[in-house]
Amino acid sequence: MLVIMSNVKLDEINYWSEVKLDIVKRYAKEYSKIINADPRIRRHLYIDGFAGAGVHISKQTKEYILGSPLNALNVKPSFKELHFIDLDGGRAKALRKLCVDYSNVKVKVYEGDCNQILLEEIFPLAKWSDYRRALCLLDPYGLDLDWQVVYRAGQMKSIEIFLNFPMMDMNRNVLLKNPNKVEPSQIVRMDRFWGDRTWRDIAYRKISGLFEEMEEKTRNEAIVNAYQSRLKKIAGFAYVPKPIPMRNLKGTVVYYLFFSSPNKTGEKIVKHIFDKYRNRGIT
């Protein structure tokens, strides 16, 4: 039975968030099963950089929905360690209380900026040379993730990630039709998420105007494809399947869910799962 702190405001999640949670849950089960059967691996971790309170409320049904942390805690065979982070102290406290019932595994809840905590405290626990592996969910509310986190995960060769690519936040605040109207603070946010400003030349192309050359915004797919390439060529992930567009009930893409892995088996399983959900929300 869930005991939820009454003074904590739970996130109300939409249809697409429920789909994402189901995708990650399905893969986490397969991942833990495969890693647990490998005698070479000493320990495997589950990591959630934006964990929340552990429970959400469905906007459609108003029922409680288990979040990524509790889904991961219920995976069998169990992850050996689970690390959850949230910037909000109230949500972190609520999640910590829910984790008390899972005394059979090592669980740690952190309060603070996941960009710093992941790089300094958690990723070092999943070194390839120590025969440790990790599955990491990076599900920011918007452009709140530092590229250095993604880059480090790729370079370590021991971490697989699911990543929320926040297309809606980009389109609302950064990728405007007129790039000259973008606030400098929004450009800084995008630079941090992307890792540099190469996104600028991908998001806009030069066209001939009536009197001078102009810039025209490209389609979302151009920047999504460029980020997929960046995950491979810059971060160093060997396998990055085509991301799945997460749509609302009207068919509008809210964000893209990326998966990146150092091994082919992970890619094969995720492609199979993605294919089951890829057309959800298309009317």
Steps between C-alpha positions, in 0.01 A plus 500: 500500500636841400541749784533841336587816689200732493707819487674406173345610172518209257557554130194446284622316194353473154449205270844522343673489839317179585620352170858602579484343846373176348780495240771553762342241732489238226863553408619515863360151557684357199819689583512377860430145389786500248754677722415288803570184298850619403747363758759761401288791621540569871224757540243678287338833585180682415528879493229765468622857468157664529322251724213705643301377800479142369129519428300708253134568433352419160331803345265268314386269782611694812645174630845453651770397251826347617798706389831374367655447846230265628481321166873437523478388862244237397714354220593133540780399513577812703750770418779487755504876553246772421585869502227763479546877476261791524566871532191552717550414866134413556489252215831347605370455856177340377693260277736411782200402712360276225837326463509385863305186416773382260765388747624215278691738271722802543298817436623857530296816440689823433370855524669743261607570142529170316759640259748536783394195701513263202848611395655519846328229703305244298665439163833414671316203659439347156849469355559245225829398659319413824263267310203721579222608266212748523171594341431873533179693437548869418152649485528877556199731498670703226851613407631424849760237409867575447661338193798403717279241674408337169857521374642338815247216482596431139872508569474259793370215276321351800183711510184482290266799499144594421485872425210742468580732208279801591381609156210706633722707730740559210225612262337728755811670629796450265413385149281797408419590142698819549825403675573864582211498748643221717591613851874467580417294811318246282800471269716423805257225602512347153880522484525316830263225389664461157858544616588786263327728247510274197123459538464851358615406149284187504182674615518777237593509134583791274247596232483784251267782600366787295790730588743288698576153625265377774485213750225240497427255781549136403269214600522335842636185340819679394603583854384163634710317240798721580473418870481130420823537303653697785425222748698263278785712370563734792373321812622165371195276536535210258126448452238775480179382331255743348325678789130455559280811474284536809165640387198636678151374421474751214808355333730795578860407589579618853852360517716217366621210712856399418678181600878470486709196581851353468359162399297364212271284713359804674431667167323190367269477802418871500424503128248223562340693788503831311323337204213400726443861604627705205159583356323563828316832490472511119137558406 
